[in-house]
Amino acid sequence: MTFTFTSPLSSCPECGRRLVVYKTVTRKVRTTNGEFTAVHRMMTCRFHRKIIRPDALDSLVSPYCTYSNEVMIIRFTARFDISP
């Protein structure tokens, strides 16, 4: 299963110019329900050179991690015997 994460903005918040794709990164993410492929599409303003990242993927998975935040919390609580 593949999910694409992109910014909801289509124009630069500072100047109003159209945003273009800066970089596309594909990651495998493992959750408690299985595995999915996340396509992370970063946008940029050609005038300001400001990179705009989508926040939705960062709320699910920390940067440079393979496992979702929910898996990390479950494993942490199980390892140190902490009740959620």
Order of alpha helices (4+ residues) and beta strands (2+ residues): beta-beta-beta-beta-alpha-alpha
